[in-house]
């Protein structure tokens, strides 16, 4: 059996990390250039305010929420595995990011009808999305727990 911390693995991980960081920085640069070239200064300020709001939402609400869920789950009568906690935290993160993407459309719907751009009931779809995320998270946690129990029995 191969060791995970093999020097070759470390080099591959570092290369993959460098590539992903490079692609991310390139995407940010292209987005910034596109923003400056095609938007008015007022629109750029609006984007900056939205980004600041997203950071505040993440740091002031979402991170403490995930931490609180983790603490409550750990204090529950039975021990919750780290895998289940990771699944739950991942679901909250995905749902939160999707919420950040959809909230502007929900707000725009309140400004008046625009059937060419805002064709759906985004608030309803956001609620359905959270229900689907909750159901998929529960199913994934159940499957993970069963597989972990099966693996424990096989090792004994």
C-alpha positions as CSV (number, residue, x, y, z in Angstrom):
1,X,0.0,0.0,0.0
2,X,1.3,3.4,-1.0
3,X,1.9,6.2,1.5
4,X,-0.3,9.2,1.0
5,X,2.4,11.7,1.9
6,X,4.7,10.5,-0.9
7,X,6.9,13.3,-2.3
8,X,5.3,12.9,-5.7
9,X,1.9,13.4,-4.3
10,X,3.0,16.5,-2.5
11,X,4.4,17.9,-5.7
12,X,1.2,17.1,-7.6
13,X,-1.0,18.7,-4.9
14,X,1.2,21.8,-5.0
15,X,1.0,22.0,-8.8
16,X,-2.8,21.5,-8.8
17,X,-3.1,24.2,-6.1
18,X,-0.9,26.6,-8.1
19,X,-2.9,26.0,-11.3
20,X,-6.2,26.6,-9.5
21,X,-4.9,29.8,-7.9
22,X,-3.6,31.0,-11.2
23,X,-7.0,30.3,-12.9
24,X,-8.8,32.1,-10.1
25,X,-6.6,35.1,-10.3
26,X,-6.9,35.2,-14.1
27,X,-10.7,35.0,-13.7
28,X,-10.7,37.9,-11.2
29,X,-8.5,40.0,-13.5
30,X,-10.7,39.3,-16.6
31,X,-13.8,40.1,-14.5
32,X,-12.3,43.4,-13.2
33,X,-11.3,44.4,-16.7
34,X,-14.7,43.6,-18.1
35,X,-16.4,45.5,-15.2
36,X,-14.3,48.6,-15.7
37,X,-14.7,48.6,-19.5
38,X,-18.5,48.0,-19.6
39,X,-20.0,49.5,-16.5
40,X,-20.5,53.0,-15.2
41,X,-18.8,54.1,-12.0
42,X,-22.2,54.0,-10.2
43,X,-22.7,50.4,-11.3
44,X,-19.1,49.5,-10.1
45,X,-19.9,51.0,-6.7
46,X,-23.1,48.9,-6.7
47,X,-21.0,45.8,-7.3
48,X,-18.5,46.8,-4.6
49,X,-21.4,47.3,-2.1
50,X,-22.8,43.9,-3.1
51,X,-19.4,42.2,-2.6
52,X,-19.0,43.9,0.8
53,X,-22.5,42.7,1.8
54,X,-21.5,39.2,0.8
55,X,-18.4,39.3,2.9
56,X,-20.3,40.7,5.9
57,X,-23.0,38.0,5.4
58,X,-20.4,35.3,5.3
59,X,-18.4,36.5,8.2
60,X,-21.1,37.8,10.5
61,X,-23.9,35.3,9.8
62,X,-23.0,32.2,7.8
63,X,-19.7,31.3,9.5
64,X,-21.2,31.6,13.1
65,X,-24.3,29.7,11.9
66,X,-22.1,26.8,10.6
67,X,-20.1,26.9,13.8
68,X,-23.3,26.9,15.9
69,X,-24.7,23.9,14.0
70,X,-21.4,22.1,14.5
71,X,-21.3,22.8,18.3
72,X,-25.0,21.8,18.7
73,X,-24.5,18.6,16.7
74,X,-21.5,17.7,18.8
75,X,-23.4,18.3,22.0
76,X,-26.3,16.2,20.9
77,X,-26.9,13.0,22.9
78,X,-25.1,10.8,20.4
79,X,-21.8,11.6,18.7
80,X,-22.0,13.0,15.2
81,X,-19.2,12.0,13.0
82,X,-16.9,14.5,11.3
83,X,-18.0,13.2,7.9
84,X,-21.7,14.0,8.7
85,X,-20.7,17.5,10.0
86,X,-18.7,18.1,6.8
87,X,-21.7,17.1,4.7
88,X,-23.9,19.4,6.6
89,X,-21.5,22.3,6.5
90,X,-21.0,21.8,2.8
91,X,-24.8,21.9,2.3
92,X,-25.0,25.2,4.2
93,X,-22.2,26.7,2.2
94,X,-23.7,25.6,-1.2
95,X,-27.1,26.9,-0.2
96,X,-25.7,30.2,1.1
97,X,-23.8,30.8,-2.1
98,X,-26.8,30.0,-4.2
99,X,-28.9,32.3,-2.0
100,X,-26.3,35.1,-2.6
101,X,-26.7,34.6,-6.4
102,X,-30.5,34.6,-6.3
103,X,-31.3,37.4,-3.8
104,X,-30.7,40.2,-6.4
105,X,-33.3,38.6,-8.7
106,X,-35.7,38.3,-5.8
107,X,-35.1,42.0,-5.0
108,X,-35.4,43.0,-8.7
109,X,-38.8,41.3,-8.8
110,X,-40.0,43.8,-6.2
111,X,-39.0,46.8,-8.4
112,X,-41.7,46.0,-11.0
113,X,-42.4,43.6,-13.9
114,X,-39.7,42.8,-16.4
115,X,-40.9,39.7,-18.2
116,X,-37.9,39.6,-20.6
117,X,-35.3,39.4,-17.8
118,X,-37.0,38.2,-14.7
119,X,-39.2,35.3,-16.0
120,X,-39.4,33.2,-12.9
121,X,-40.6,33.3,-9.3
122,X,-37.1,33.4,-7.8
123,X,-38.2,33.4,-4.1
124,X,-40.3,30.3,-4.6
125,X,-37.4,28.6,-6.4
126,X,-35.0,29.6,-3.7
127,X,-37.3,28.0,-1.1
128,X,-37.5,24.8,-3.2
129,X,-33.7,24.8,-3.6
130,X,-33.3,24.9,0.2
131,X,-35.8,22.0,0.6
132,X,-33.9,20.0,-2.0
133,X,-30.6,20.7,-0.4
134,X,-32.0,19.6,3.0
135,X,-33.4,16.4,1.5
136,X,-30.2,15.6,-0.4
137,X,-28.1,16.4,2.7
138,X,-30.2,14.1,4.9
139,X,-30.0,11.3,2.3
140,X,-26.2,11.8,1.9
141,X,-25.8,11.7,5.7
142,X,-27.8,8.5,6.0
143,X,-25.8,6.8,3.2
144,X,-22.5,8.0,4.7
145,X,-23.4,6.7,8.2
146,X,-24.5,3.3,6.8
147,X,-21.3,3.0,4.8
148,X,-19.2,4.0,7.7
149,X,-20.9,1.5,10.0
150,X,-20.5,-1.3,7.3
151,X,-16.8,-0.4,7.0
152,X,-16.3,-0.6,10.8
153,X,-17.9,-4.0,10.9
154,X,-15.7,-5.3,8.1
155,X,-12.6,-4.1,9.8
156,X,-13.5,-6.0,13.0
